[in-house]
Amino acid sequence: MTTSESSPAGAPDGRRFEPDLRGMTRINLRPIASPMPLGFYTVGIASVMVGCFQLGVFEDGARRAVGLAILPAFVLQLVVAVFALGARDVLAATLMACFSGLWLASSLVLVVDPIGGTRVLGVLNATFALFALMMAAVAGRKRALWLVLCTAVPRFAVAALSNLTGVARLGTLSGALGLLLAAVALYTAFALMLEDMRGEEVLPIGRSGPAHHAVEGGLTVQLRDLERQAGVRRTL
């Protein structure tokens, strides 16, 4: 955003500002590709690995291998979060950044296997489940994101109980819920990718309100209230 100023003669300090800066304001928009398919694909793939581990699909001693396999999810979702911030989508950016941190912590605990790591991971999973619940409460109009969050809440809540109690059946249930989360995330990623490539909704993801206008609305709708967006307004 750039502004200009004039310096009329007789002004006390030699300068004056235009009362209304709208006529002098220029805002440059830099279109980017949607990072959300990558984010949801990463959630899906990492959830499959952890879910299969909890269900006993891998042989004994695969703990560290699973931790190393989900470590790249940390980097990928951090990249998604950065681009989502650039696209002014605070919900998507916050969710992807927190998923990124969760995968990093989970990977380190699985690989290093520190003393008390399982119980610490249980507290982390419980906190993330609470965070996902709060996110779901405000993401209702972004149905794809909302559905992923609604699936993530029970998955991480049960995982937390499994980590804290050590009950084997809870671990199995957490693994099954992890595969369900993976299925929802992979469907959402595929639907968003098709939508982005064809410029219209192909598979239903239930957009409504601003989320619907983001795809179906014109440029005027997209720029509505832009002066109140972070990066344009003076303070966050």
Protein Blocks (a to p, Z undefined) as FASTA:
>chain_A
ZZdddddehianlpacdfblmlmpccdddddddfklmmmmmmmmmmmmmmmmmnomacgh
ilmmmmmmmmmmmmmmmmmmmmmmmnopaklmmmmmmmmmmmmmmmmmmmnopghklmmm
mmmmmmmmmmmmmmmmmmmmmmmlmmmmmmmmmmmmmmmmmmmnopaklmmmmmmmmmmm
mmmmmmmmmmmmmmmmnopafbdghiahjllmmmmmcfklmmgoklmpghkambZZ
